[in-house]
Structures are given as C-alpha cells and as structure tokens.
Amino acid sequence: MSIITRRQAIGTAALSATGIALAGTASAASAQGPAASASRAGAFAGKHTPKPLRFNPAKLTGLSERLITSHWENNYQGSVRGLNTIETRLAAAMADPDFPPVAYAGLKREELHCTGSVVLHEYYFDALGGNGNPGGSIYEALDDWFGSFDAWAAEFRRTAMSLAGGSGWCILSYNRNTRSLHNYWAFDHMHGAATGAPLIALDRGQSVDGTLTNAK
C-alpha cells in the first residue's frame, strides 16, 4: 500500500477538478453543437493584442532603430492581425457543416504559422534591451550544458548562420523530455523541436552579433 504525500494529494485533487470541469464543458458543447460552441470559444475569439516593446529601439547596439521598429510594426503586428482573422474564420468554418476539409486544413496551417510567428517574435523582442551579460542561474545552466557561456554563444551563432538564405530562427530551448538545453535550428515559424520550451529566439533576418550584444 503506497503512502500518498500531501503534494500528491493536492495534485490529484487538482487533476480531478480539472477533469470534472472539462467533462462539464464537453457535455455543454455537445448539447449546443459545434457551431454554437465555436462562436463563443476562446480558441476562436480572435482577440490577440500586440505586446509593446520593453526597450528603446534607438538605444540598441548593432541593430538600427528603423529595422527593429519596422519588424515590430509590420512582421510581428501583421502576424497578430493575421492570427485574429484566422481564428474568426475557423469559427465561421465550424458553423458550416459542408466546409471542405482541404480548406479547413489551409486555415489550420495558417493558424500554426501565425501563432509561431507571434510567439517567436515576442521571445525575440523580450530578450533585447540588455547588455549581453547573463548572470545567475541561466549563466550556470549554459555553463553546465555547453561547457561555458562563450561556447554556447559560439554554437548559437553557428546555428543561426547555418540557416540557408538568411531566414528562419535559432532558438535556445529547454527540452522538457530530456530536461536539457539545446540551440535548435528552425526553418520557419512552424518548425521547432517537440517538447522544446523557447528561452531565447533569434530572428535570422536580424543581426546575429547585434542581437547577442543586446540580449538580456
């Protein structure tokens, strides 16, 4: 007979409560039909808003104010608007029982593309505005997994430079499955390591050296 700790008991209770809530939601959705559910579901709300920059673009080293501002206003905010549009179109598609599967596949592909763009751009911008000198636990973690901070930075740059055509992402990720840190190569917004949690994202279209110099 196993002994259940207080932490395990709390976790079990939380999971049970979550299961009950999900079951209730599913039952209500089933009773109302997929079209009615989609029209009110948060997954199809289309209410994403852009995050403001947390730094002054004019004070970055190696990255021009015009470059960063344009990227934030056009690439990033364009993806936010695109994601909102796609979500509302998904809701409308769910209201149409005859909506073609191939057309729905196109919407889901664009949803994934826009979502990846929004998430990775936010990680990218949030990492800027510092002096490039890490400290504390992140410095120790990079030292443990790469041998030294300089070794990590060298591999991060090499990974970014290996992206053909100068586009794509280099992402320092925590792999939840292996519980390890890795620099991952991502060809586009939809290309990333399974179970990888981004910590730092570099848009290859920007300056590699400038981005690392300004990293927090």
KEKEMAR-291923 format. One record per residue: z, x, y of N, C-alpha, C in turn; residue in one letter. Coordinates in nm, 4 decimals, decimal comma. Layout:
N
((Z X Y) (Z X Y) (Z X Y) a)
...
# end
This chain:
216
((0,0000 0,0852 -0,1200) (0,0000 0,0000 0,0000) (0,0000 0,0887 0,1249) m)
((-0,0976 0,0715 0,2073) (-0,1088 0,1568 0,3254) (-0,0213 0,1058 0,4382) s)
((0,0209 0,1986 0,5241) (0,1022 0,1647 0,6402) (0,0108 0,1560 0,7619) i)
((0,0107 0,0437 0,8302) (-0,0732 0,0245 0,9480) (0,0053 0,0638 1,0712) i)
((-0,0481 0,1575 1,1465) (0,0197 0,2017 1,2673) (0,0015 0,0988 1,3783) t)
((0,0797 0,1154 1,4853) (0,0708 0,0234 1,5983) (-0,0674 0,0302 1,6615) r)
((-0,1235 0,1521 1,6725) (-0,2559 0,1677 1,7312) (-0,3612 0,0968 1,6468) r)
((-0,3509 0,1118 1,5124) (-0,4460 0,0457 1,4245) (-0,4332 -0,1059 1,4349) q)
((-0,3107 -0,1525 1,4464) (-0,2879 -0,2966 1,4566) (-0,3490 -0,3525 1,5832) a)
((-0,3299 -0,2776 1,6940) (-0,3880 -0,3214 1,8215) (-0,5401 -0,3226 1,8125) i)
((-0,5963 -0,2165 1,7503) (-0,7406 -0,2101 1,7355) (-0,7940 -0,3229 1,6499) g)
((-0,7237 -0,3547 1,5402) (-0,7659 -0,4638 1,4528) (-0,7608 -0,5972 1,5250) t)
((-0,6551 -0,6158 1,6023) (-0,6421 -0,7407 1,6776) (-0,7531 -0,7553 1,7794) a)
((-0,7863 -0,6426 1,8453) (-0,8932 -0,6464 1,9456) (-1,0272 -0,6781 1,8820) a)
((-1,0537 -0,6185 1,7658) (-1,1785 -0,6459 1,6961) (-1,1853 -0,7908 1,6515) l)
((-1,0716 -0,8432 1,6035) (-1,0687 -0,9820 1,5596) (-1,0964 -1,0765 1,6758) s)
((-1,0337 -1,0450 1,7902) (-1,0556 -1,1291 1,9078) (-1,2005 -1,1238 1,9525) a)
((-1,2576 -1,0025 1,9470) (-1,3982 -0,9881 1,9839) (-1,4873 -1,0665 1,8905) t)
((-1,4570 -1,0599 1,7604) (-1,5354 -1,1341 1,6625) (-1,5306 -1,2829 1,6859) g)
((-1,4119 -1,3342 1,7178) (-1,3968 -1,4777 1,7445) (-1,4774 -1,5175 1,8669) i)
((-1,4697 -1,4330 1,9720) (-1,5441 -1,4637 2,0953) (-1,6933 -1,4633 2,0708) a)
((-1,7414 -1,3633 1,9959) (-1,8841 -1,3567 1,9664) (-1,9286 -1,4735 1,8805) l)
((-1,8439 -1,5122 1,7858) (-1,8779 -1,6247 1,6999) (-1,8877 -1,7528 1,7815) a)
((-1,7952 -1,7688 1,8766) (-1,7995 -1,8877 1,9614) (-1,9230 -1,8905 2,0481) g)
((-1,9589 -1,7732 2,1027) (-2,0789 -1,7637 2,1848) (-2,2026 -1,7947 2,1044) t)
((-2,2071 -1,7416 1,9823) (-2,3226 -1,7645 1,8963) (-2,3356 -1,9113 1,8599) a)
((-2,2232 -1,9770 1,8331) (-2,2264 -2,1183 1,7980) (-2,2762 -2,2021 1,9143) s)
((-2,2262 -2,1685 2,0354) (-2,2687 -2,2431 2,1535) (-2,4172 -2,2231 2,1786) a)
((-2,4620 -2,0988 2,1629) (-2,6041 -2,0696 2,1850) (-2,6899 -2,1426 2,0839) a)
((-2,6426 -2,1487 1,9591) (-2,7188 -2,2166 1,8553) (-2,7323 -2,3645 1,8851) s)
((-2,6242 -2,4219 1,9384) (-2,6259 -2,5649 1,9684) (-2,7182 -2,5961 2,0846) a)
((-2,7288 -2,5024 2,1811) (-2,8076 -2,5287 2,3005) (-2,9524 -2,4847 2,2867) q)
((-2,9802 -2,3980 2,1908) (-3,1158 -2,3492 2,1730) (-3,1386 -2,2188 2,2452) g)
((-3,2324 -2,1363 2,1973) (-3,2563 -2,0045 2,2571) (-3,3061 -2,0095 2,3998) p)
((-3,3833 -2,1097 2,4341) (-3,4373 -2,1174 2,5702) (-3,3259 -2,1380 2,6718) a)
((-3,2348 -2,2317 2,6431) (-3,1245 -2,2583 2,7354) (-3,0312 -2,1395 2,7443) a)
((-3,0085 -2,0736 2,6308) (-2,9199 -1,9578 2,6293) (-2,9771 -1,8440 2,7112) s)
((-3,1067 -1,8162 2,6948) (-3,1704 -1,7058 2,7654) (-3,1677 -1,7255 2,9158) a)
((-3,1774 -1,8508 2,9607) (-3,1822 -1,8774 3,1041) (-3,0501 -1,8438 3,1724) s)
((-2,9411 -1,8378 3,0960) (-2,8109 -1,8083 3,1546) (-2,7521 -1,6761 3,1079) r)
((-2,8169 -1,6086 3,0147) (-2,7625 -1,4875 2,9549) (-2,7668 -1,3696 3,0515) a)
((-2,6607 -1,2895 3,0487) (-2,6547 -1,1720 3,1337) (-2,7630 -1,0709 3,1019) g)
((-2,8073 -1,0672 2,9761) (-2,9104 -0,9720 2,9361) (-3,0438 -0,9998 3,0038) a)
((-3,0623 -1,1221 3,0545) (-3,1890 -1,1595 3,1180) (-3,1696 -1,1993 3,2646) f)
((-3,0573 -1,1578 3,3238) (-3,0236 -1,2033 3,4589) (-3,1116 -1,1404 3,5663) a)
((-3,1560 -1,0181 3,5455) (-3,2396 -0,9519 3,6458) (-3,1676 -0,9293 3,7768) g)
((-3,0419 -0,8846 3,7706) (-2,9620 -0,8676 3,8926) (-2,9148 -0,7236 3,9133) k)
((-2,9891 -0,6291 3,8615) (-2,9516 -0,4887 3,8797) (-2,9741 -0,4470 4,0254) h)
((-2,8840 -0,3661 4,0771) (-2,8970 -0,3167 4,2146) (-2,8919 -0,1640 4,2138) t)
((-2,9684 -0,0990 4,3009) (-2,9686 0,0473 4,3039) (-2,8373 0,1052 4,3544) p)
((-2,7973 0,2184 4,2963) (-2,6781 0,2889 4,3410) (-2,7150 0,3786 4,4591) k)
((-2,6323 0,3801 4,5631) (-2,6620 0,4684 4,6758) (-2,6402 0,6145 4,6377) p)
((-2,7085 0,7033 4,7054) (-2,6880 0,8462 4,6832) (-2,5478 0,8847 4,7302) l)
((-2,4814 0,9695 4,6534) (-2,3455 1,0097 4,6865) (-2,3409 1,1436 4,7616) r)
((-2,4549 1,1868 4,8116) (-2,4627 1,3139 4,8819) (-2,5651 1,3020 4,9934) f)
((-2,5664 1,3999 5,0803) (-2,6640 1,4044 5,1899) (-2,7843 1,4853 5,1434) n)
((-2,9012 1,4227 5,1246) (-3,0196 1,4950 5,0760) (-3,0597 1,6128 5,1642) p)
((-3,0251 1,6070 5,2906) (-3,0642 1,7133 5,3830) (-2,9850 1,8417 5,3609) a)
((-2,8744 1,8330 5,2873) (-2,7877 1,9498 5,2696) (-2,8023 2,0161 5,1328) k)
((-2,9004 1,9726 5,0529) (-2,9215 2,0342 4,9226) (-2,9950 2,1671 4,9381) l)
((-2,9667 2,2594 4,8474) (-3,0334 2,3897 4,8470) (-3,1457 2,3900 4,7438) t)
((-3,2665 2,4225 4,7870) (-3,3783 2,4329 4,6943) (-3,4484 2,3023 4,6644) g)
((-3,3975 2,1929 4,7147) (-3,4599 2,0616 4,6960) (-3,4760 1,9981 4,8335) l)
((-3,5972 1,9610 4,8694) (-3,6208 1,9085 5,0030) (-3,5667 1,7659 5,0169) s)
((-3,5245 1,7348 5,1380) (-3,4751 1,6000 5,1680) (-3,5833 1,4966 5,1402) e)
((-3,7057 1,5279 5,1793) (-3,8166 1,4347 5,1595) (-3,8410 1,4078 5,0116) r)
((-3,8338 1,5122 4,9300) (-3,8560 1,4982 4,7858) (-3,7526 1,4058 4,7223) l)
((-3,6248 1,4325 4,7500) (-3,5177 1,3538 4,6889) (-3,5190 1,2105 4,7411) i)
((-3,5351 1,1937 4,8714) (-3,5356 1,0592 4,9295) (-3,6504 0,9762 4,8753) t)
((-3,7686 1,0363 4,8676) (-3,8842 0,9655 4,8136) (-3,8623 0,9282 4,6676) s)
((-3,8056 1,0195 4,5915) (-3,7828 0,9932 4,4495) (-3,6812 0,8803 4,4306) h)
((-3,5789 0,8797 4,5155) (-3,4754 0,7758 4,5066) (-3,5311 0,6399 4,5495) w)
((-3,6100 0,6389 4,6561) (-3,6617 0,5119 4,7085) (-3,7748 0,4561 4,6228) e)
((-3,8633 0,5413 4,5750) (-3,9827 0,4939 4,5053) (-3,9664 0,4913 4,3529) n)
((-3,9406 0,6058 4,2925) (-3,9306 0,6117 4,1465) (-3,8111 0,5334 4,0931) n)
((-3,6936 0,5656 4,1477) (-3,5713 0,5021 4,0975) (-3,5635 0,3543 4,1329) y)
((-3,5754 0,3215 4,2617) (-3,5637 0,1811 4,3014) (-3,6794 0,0986 4,2473) q)
((-3,7950 0,1611 4,2284) (-3,9061 0,0903 4,1658) (-3,8725 0,0495 4,0238) g)
((-3,8001 0,1376 3,9523) (-3,7585 0,1055 3,8160) (-3,6538 -0,0044 3,8146) s)
((-3,5643 -0,0044 3,9123) (-3,4637 -0,1113 3,9218) (-3,5330 -0,2455 3,9427) v)
((-3,6283 -0,2495 4,0351) (-3,7013 -0,3738 4,0594) (-3,7813 -0,4148 3,9363) r)
((-3,8426 -0,3170 3,8712) (-3,9195 -0,3469 3,7511) (-3,8334 -0,4039 3,6403) g)
((-3,7131 -0,3478 3,6226) (-3,6224 -0,3974 3,5190) (-3,5807 -0,5414 3,5483) l)
((-3,5535 -0,5716 3,6738) (-3,5173 -0,7089 3,7102) (-3,6312 -0,8055 3,6794) n)
((-3,7530 -0,7655 3,7106) (-3,8687 -0,8510 3,6841) (-3,8875 -0,8736 3,5346) t)
((-3,8765 -0,7659 3,4571) (-3,8949 -0,7759 3,3126) (-3,7903 -0,8676 3,2509) i)
((-3,6658 -0,8567 3,2943) (-3,5599 -0,9405 3,2370) (-3,5866 -1,0891 3,2611) e)
((-3,6296 -1,1234 3,3812) (-3,6586 -1,2642 3,4098) (-3,7809 -1,3129 3,3310) t)
((-3,8763 -1,2233 3,3084) (-3,9935 -1,2606 3,2279) (-3,9556 -1,2781 3,0801) r)
((-3,8600 -1,2004 3,0339) (-3,8117 -1,2171 2,8966) (-3,7454 -1,3540 2,8799) l)
((-3,6688 -1,3951 2,9809) (-3,6051 -1,5259 2,9757) (-3,7106 -1,6365 2,9725) a)
((-3,8148 -1,6211 3,0538) (-3,9216 -1,7207 3,0553) (-3,9953 -1,7230 2,9216) a)
((-4,0132 -1,6049 2,8618) (-4,0815 -1,5977 2,7322) (-4,0009 -1,6675 2,6233) a)
((-3,8688 -1,6540 2,6297) (-3,7833 -1,7188 2,5306) (-3,7880 -1,8706 2,5432) m)
((-3,8247 -1,9192 2,6606) (-3,8360 -2,0634 2,6817) (-3,9671 -2,1185 2,6280) a)
((-4,0574 -2,0291 2,5877) (-4,1877 -2,0697 2,5366) (-4,1956 -2,0398 2,3868) d)
((-4,1850 -2,1398 2,3006) (-4,1867 -2,1161 2,1558) (-4,3189 -2,0597 2,1054) p)
((-4,4252 -2,0717 2,1846) (-4,5563 -2,0229 2,1430) (-4,5927 -1,8887 2,2079) d)
((-4,4955 -1,8245 2,2724) (-4,5237 -1,6969 2,3388) (-4,5650 -1,5938 2,2335) f)
((-4,6795 -1,5268 2,2500) (-4,7328 -1,4352 2,1477) (-4,6393 -1,3168 2,1206) p)
((-4,6145 -1,2842 1,9942) (-4,5299 -1,1694 1,9600) (-4,5791 -1,0390 2,0216) p)
((-4,7117 -1,0196 2,0268) (-4,7638 -0,8947 2,0812) (-4,7332 -0,8837 2,2302) v)
((-4,7329 -0,9968 2,3011) (-4,6992 -0,9963 2,4437) (-4,5499 -0,9716 2,4624) a)
((-4,4692 -1,0276 2,3722) (-4,3246 -1,0054 2,3812) (-4,2923 -0,8580 2,3543) y)
((-4,3667 -0,7974 2,2623) (-4,3484 -0,6556 2,2337) (-4,3746 -0,5717 2,3585) a)
((-4,4755 -0,6117 2,4362) (-4,5061 -0,5408 2,5595) (-4,3924 -0,5493 2,6597) g)
((-4,3326 -0,6683 2,6709) (-4,2191 -0,6859 2,7613) (-4,1007 -0,6011 2,7168) l)
((-4,0730 -0,5971 2,5865) (-3,9605 -0,5196 2,5353) (-3,9844 -0,3697 2,5556) k)
((-4,1088 -0,3272 2,5443) (-4,1407 -0,1868 2,5678) (-4,1146 -0,1504 2,7143) r)
((-4,1560 -0,2380 2,8052) (-4,1332 -0,2129 2,9471) (-3,9848 -0,2209 2,9816) e)
((-3,9116 -0,3095 2,9134) (-3,7670 -0,3175 2,9347) (-3,7010 -0,1841 2,8996) e)
((-3,7408 -0,1265 2,7869) (-3,6849 0,0013 2,7440) (-3,7224 0,1130 2,8403) l)
((-3,8484 0,1124 2,8850) (-3,8963 0,2152 2,9773) (-3,8209 0,2093 3,1098) h)
((-3,8078 0,0907 3,1668) (-3,7386 0,0754 3,2953) (-3,5901 0,1064 3,2822) c)
((-3,5298 0,0633 3,1723) (-3,3878 0,0903 3,1508) (-3,3626 0,2400 3,1435) t)
((-3,4454 0,3106 3,0657) (-3,4303 0,4549 3,0560) (-3,4479 0,5239 3,1891) g)
((-3,5437 0,4772 3,2684) (-3,5676 0,5355 3,3996) (-3,4482 0,5161 3,4915) s)
((-3,3930 0,3949 3,4938) (-3,2776 0,3660 3,5789) (-3,1583 0,4518 3,5386) v)
((-3,1267 0,4527 3,4104) (-3,0096 0,5256 3,3619) (-3,0224 0,6755 3,3878) v)
((-3,1361 0,7341 3,3499) (-3,1523 0,8786 3,3647) (-3,1582 0,9206 3,5110) l)
((-3,2211 0,8409 3,5956) (-3,2236 0,8750 3,7383) (-3,0824 0,8691 3,7978) h)
((-3,0016 0,7734 3,7550) (-2,8656 0,7659 3,8074) (-2,7827 0,8856 3,7633) e)
((-2,7999 0,9301 3,6395) (-2,7323 1,0513 3,5956) (-2,7805 1,1723 3,6759) y)
((-2,9100 1,1761 3,7005) (-2,9679 1,2882 3,7742) (-2,9110 1,2955 3,9160) y)
((-2,9180 1,1835 3,9890) (-2,8696 1,1832 4,1271) (-2,7178 1,2051 4,1344) f)
((-2,6432 1,1480 4,0405) (-2,4973 1,1611 4,0437) (-2,4519 1,3042 4,0206) d)
((-2,5366 1,3874 3,9597) (-2,4982 1,5258 3,9321) (-2,5262 1,6184 4,0502) a)
((-2,5951 1,5684 4,1521) (-2,6297 1,6510 4,2673) (-2,5223 1,6443 4,3752) l)
((-2,5254 1,7435 4,4637) (-2,4336 1,7445 4,5773) (-2,3187 1,8411 4,5621) g)
((-2,3167 1,9178 4,4538) (-2,2085 2,0139 4,4337) (-2,2523 2,1553 4,4663) g)
((-2,1734 2,2524 4,4176) (-2,2051 2,3925 4,4448) (-2,2550 2,4666 4,3212) n)
((-2,2741 2,3941 4,2094) (-2,3260 2,4555 4,0885) (-2,2243 2,5319 4,0071) g)
((-2,0979 2,5266 4,0460) (-1,9939 2,5994 3,9729) (-1,9023 2,5016 3,8997) n)
((-1,9211 2,4848 3,7692) (-1,8372 2,3912 3,6945) (-1,6978 2,4481 3,6729) p)
((-1,6064 2,3608 3,6432) (-1,4709 2,4067 3,6153) (-1,4029 2,3136 3,5169) g)
((-1,2878 2,3549 3,4696) (-1,2089 2,2693 3,3823) (-1,2686 2,2504 3,2450) g)
((-1,2571 2,1287 3,1923) (-1,2945 2,1007 3,0545) (-1,4423 2,1174 3,0270) s)
((-1,5293 2,0838 3,1232) (-1,6732 2,0954 3,0982) (-1,7129 2,2423 3,0855) i)
((-1,6511 2,3281 3,1643) (-1,6808 2,4710 3,1547) (-1,6376 2,5237 3,0180) y)
((-1,5203 2,4841 2,9739) (-1,4697 2,5273 2,8438) (-1,5566 2,4738 2,7306) e)
((-1,6028 2,3488 2,7433) (-1,6859 2,2892 2,6385) (-1,8202 2,3610 2,6276) a)
((-1,8806 2,3935 2,7419) (-2,0080 2,4653 2,7400) (-1,9900 2,6052 2,6814) l)
((-1,8782 2,6660 2,7111) (-1,8492 2,7979 2,6564) (-1,8336 2,7915 2,5045) d)
((-1,7684 2,6851 2,4570) (-1,7473 2,6698 2,3123) (-1,8789 2,6480 2,2378) d)
((-1,9659 2,5621 2,2916) (-2,0863 2,5216 2,2187) (-2,2073 2,6110 2,2429) w)
((-2,2082 2,6851 2,3546) (-2,3248 2,7692 2,3844) (-2,2907 2,9183 2,3955) f)
((-2,1637 2,9517 2,3863) (-2,1231 3,0918 2,3944) (-2,0757 3,1317 2,5324) g)
((-2,1347 3,0713 2,6345) (-2,0944 3,0949 2,7734) (-2,1672 2,9952 2,8622) s)
((-2,1190 2,9809 2,9849) (-2,1871 2,8918 3,0788) (-2,3272 2,9426 3,1086) f)
((-2,3403 3,0736 3,1264) (-2,4716 3,1319 3,1564) (-2,5699 3,1091 3,0419) d)
((-2,5196 3,1164 2,9177) (-2,6061 3,0936 2,8014) (-2,6527 2,9484 2,7982) a)
((-2,5605 2,8563 2,8328) (-2,6016 2,7151 2,8390) (-2,7082 2,6950 2,9459) w)
((-2,6849 2,7517 3,0659) (-2,7789 2,7343 3,1767) (-2,9165 2,7906 3,1408) a)
((-2,9177 2,9039 3,0709) (-3,0449 2,9638 3,0311) (-3,1190 2,8737 2,9328) a)
((-3,0465 2,8168 2,8375) (-3,1108 2,7282 2,7395) (-3,1531 2,5975 2,8035) e)
((-3,0755 2,5496 2,9001) (-3,1089 2,4272 2,9722) (-3,2400 2,4471 3,0488) f)
((-3,2516 2,5601 3,1185) (-3,3751 2,5903 3,1926) (-3,4938 2,6043 3,0980) r)
((-3,4726 2,6743 2,9866) (-3,5835 2,6956 2,8935) (-3,6292 2,5629 2,8336) r)
((-3,5350 2,4752 2,8036) (-3,5699 2,3432 2,7503) (-3,6507 2,2648 2,8522) t)
((-3,6078 2,2682 2,9787) (-3,6792 2,1963 3,0841) (-3,8194 2,2521 3,1031) a)
((-3,8318 2,3843 3,1018) (-3,9622 2,4467 3,1232) (-4,0570 2,4246 3,0053) m)
((-4,0018 2,3900 2,8884) (-4,0864 2,3694 2,7710) (-4,1575 2,2347 2,7726) s)
((-4,1212 2,1479 2,8664) (-4,1868 2,0176 2,8773) (-4,3289 2,0364 2,9298) l)
((-4,4251 2,0024 2,8488) (-4,5651 2,0224 2,8861) (-4,6040 1,9324 3,0025) a)
((-4,6803 1,9868 3,0944) (-4,7322 1,9060 3,2046) (-4,6356 1,8876 3,3196) g)
((-4,5151 1,9425 3,3080) (-4,4190 1,9347 3,4178) (-4,3512 1,8010 3,4350) g)
((-4,3511 1,7146 3,3334) (-4,2834 1,5861 3,3456) (-4,1889 1,5668 3,2282) s)
((-4,1001 1,4695 3,2397) (-4,0038 1,4436 3,1338) (-3,8626 1,4782 3,1783) g)
((-3,7716 1,4858 3,0813) (-3,6299 1,5073 3,1113) (-3,5693 1,6132 3,0210) w)
((-3,4769 1,6886 3,0757) (-3,3893 1,7755 2,9975) (-3,2496 1,7175 3,0134) c)
((-3,1830 1,6895 2,9016) (-3,0565 1,6161 2,9066) (-2,9482 1,6899 2,8294) i)
((-2,8409 1,7254 2,8977) (-2,7219 1,7743 2,8285) (-2,6495 1,6512 2,7763) l)
((-2,6389 1,6420 2,6443) (-2,5812 1,5230 2,5829) (-2,4659 1,5572 2,4899) s)
((-2,3767 1,4609 2,4788) (-2,2720 1,4682 2,3770) (-2,3197 1,3835 2,2595) y)
((-2,3401 1,4474 2,1456) (-2,3849 1,3770 2,0266) (-2,2641 1,3137 1,9589) n)
((-2,2573 1,1817 1,9636) (-2,1406 1,1120 1,9081) (-2,1317 1,1277 1,7564) r)
((-2,2444 1,1443 1,6911) (-2,2450 1,1545 1,5457) (-2,1906 1,2893 1,4977) n)
((-2,2377 1,3969 1,5605) (-2,1934 1,5307 1,5208) (-2,0792 1,5831 1,6071) t)
((-2,0465 1,5073 1,7133) (-1,9407 1,5458 1,8069) (-1,9658 1,6860 1,8627) r)
((-2,0846 1,7027 1,9149) (-2,1251 1,8330 1,9661) (-2,2088 1,8176 2,0914) s)
((-2,2232 1,9268 2,1661) (-2,3029 1,9281 2,2879) (-2,4380 1,9942 2,2609) l)
((-2,5443 1,9344 2,3171) (-2,6781 1,9895 2,2998) (-2,7615 1,9607 2,4240) h)
((-2,8564 2,0497 2,4520) (-2,9585 2,0227 2,5529) (-3,0763 1,9608 2,4796) n)
((-3,1076 1,8366 2,5120) (-3,2151 1,7674 2,4423) (-3,3391 1,7567 2,5299) y)
((-3,4533 1,7656 2,4660) (-3,5857 1,7546 2,5272) (-3,6286 1,6087 2,5198) w)
((-3,6665 1,5505 2,6319) (-3,7081 1,4102 2,6333) (-3,8419 1,3993 2,7058) a)
((-3,9431 1,3554 2,6343) (-4,0780 1,3485 2,6908) (-4,0886 1,2437 2,8007) f)
((-4,0172 1,1312 2,7847) (-4,0239 1,0254 2,8857) (-3,8922 0,9492 2,8892) d)
((-3,8909 0,8361 2,9612) (-3,7678 0,7586 2,9770) (-3,7192 0,6973 2,8463) h)
((-3,8069 0,6849 2,7480) (-3,7705 0,6182 2,6225) (-3,7426 0,7165 2,5103) m)
((-3,7469 0,8453 2,5415) (-3,7385 0,9471 2,4374) (-3,6050 1,0204 2,4503) h)
((-3,5130 0,9931 2,3594) (-3,3841 1,0596 2,3638) (-3,3224 1,0668 2,2260) g)
((-3,2215 1,1516 2,2121) (-3,1565 1,1690 2,0825) (-3,0713 1,0470 2,0477) a)
((-3,0811 1,0026 1,9224) (-2,9973 0,8929 1,8762) (-2,8510 0,9350 1,8849) a)
((-2,7661 0,8453 1,9281) (-2,6212 0,8631 1,9460) (-2,5872 0,9606 2,0583) t)
((-2,6866 1,0061 2,1331) (-2,6598 1,1006 2,2407) (-2,6109 1,0312 2,3674) g)
((-2,4991 1,0785 2,4228) (-2,4461 1,0261 2,5483) (-2,4773 1,1259 2,6592) a)
((-2,5649 1,0926 2,7544) (-2,6028 1,1876 2,8594) (-2,4839 1,2310 2,9450) p)
((-2,4800 1,3582 2,9777) (-2,3803 1,4123 3,0692) (-2,4480 1,4619 3,1966) l)
((-2,5584 1,5337 3,1802) (-2,6393 1,5803 3,2930) (-2,7859 1,5573 3,2577) i)
((-2,8601 1,4978 3,3483) (-3,0026 1,4738 3,3258) (-3,0829 1,5436 3,4348) a)
((-3,1830 1,6184 3,3931) (-3,2711 1,6861 3,4873) (-3,4094 1,6247 3,4809) l)
((-3,4562 1,5740 3,5919) (-3,5929 1,5236 3,6029) (-3,6837 1,6457 3,6152) d)
((-3,7677 1,6686 3,5161) (-3,8507 1,7889 3,5146) (-3,9465 1,7935 3,6325) r)
((-3,9714 1,6785 3,6961) (-4,0585 1,6773 3,8124) (-3,9938 1,7417 3,9344) g)
((-3,8619 1,7692 3,9255) (-3,7909 1,8325 4,0355) (-3,7746 1,9816 4,0045) q)
((-3,7176 2,0566 4,0977) (-3,6983 2,1998 4,0797) (-3,5845 2,2273 3,9822) s)
((-3,6105 2,3045 3,8793) (-3,5073 2,3386 3,7810) (-3,3966 2,4206 3,8446) v)
((-3,4326 2,5283 3,9111) (-3,3317 2,6158 3,9718) (-3,2558 2,5422 4,0817) d)
((-3,3281 2,4650 4,1633) (-3,2620 2,3929 4,2713) (-3,1628 2,2910 4,2187) g)
((-3,1985 2,2222 4,1116) (-3,1105 2,1202 4,0556) (-2,9830 2,1827 4,0011) t)
((-2,9950 2,2946 3,9293) (-2,8752 2,3591 3,8745) (-2,7893 2,4149 3,9859) l)
((-2,8517 2,4631 4,0919) (-2,7761 2,5167 4,2045) (-2,6908 2,4089 4,2696) t)
((-2,7426 2,2871 4,2739) (-2,6730 2,1769 4,3405) (-2,5902 2,0901 4,2476) n)
((-2,5831 2,1263 4,1193) (-2,5098 2,0437 4,0234) (-2,3611 2,0463 4,0519) a)
((-2,2972 1,9345 4,0189) (-2,1527 1,9248 4,0359) (-2,0804 1,9860 3,9180) k)
# end
